[in-house]
């Protein structure tokens, strides 16, 4: 910096600039937010029923995704791995008592501020 006085004086300072990425993108389920699968009522507990997948165009933690079941699993028949999106059977199925489950699933990015999310539906038909 220089002033216009006589004699001219100058000064300098060192400064550190930190640039933070902005969480511009929401997660997006692929290939679409509507999933369907069919499962036998004889399926063993612990068996993988389906895998949901979402992507987020942000980088770093803002692009990392956590999954959760929002509704449709009141009787606890299914469990969703928060990191992988894998849906496993957690309870025995009985087609005669219930032949369709509709799980509402949320994918949320892990941005520490202003996290974003997307919703999907997984329809599981019991045969």
Secondary structure, 3 states (H helix, E strand, C coil): CECCCCCCCECCCCCCCCCCCCCCCCCEECCCCEEEEEECCCCCCCCEEEECCEECCCCHHHHCEEEEEEECCCCCCEEECCCCCEEEECCCCCCCCCCEEEEEEEEEECCCCCCCEEEEEEEEEEC
